[in-house]
């Protein structure tokens, strides 16, 4: 008998973030003036990888930064399909946007 396999959550999060960060147009002036700038989004994804909801617990304080991060999420279209065991109702992805978001 085969051992049950858990979700490969790390690989999924990496693929998810890479797909989104490819569309992130980082406002370099903001990074220069505020190197610690960051906004994070909680993203709800359905079983096919479509974004169902986006919330942000805390804004960065820079409207242009927040808009660029949100634009990246809007441009990505379809994301990688979540791993087996993903609960589309409860599971969410936390995606931060900061100077290291590449």
Secondary structure, 3 states (H helix, E strand, C coil): CCCCCCCCHHHHHHHHHHHHHCCCCCCHHHHHHCCCCCEEEEEEECCCCEEEEEECCCCCCCHHHHHHHHHHHHHCCECCCCCCCCCCCCCCEEEEECCCCC
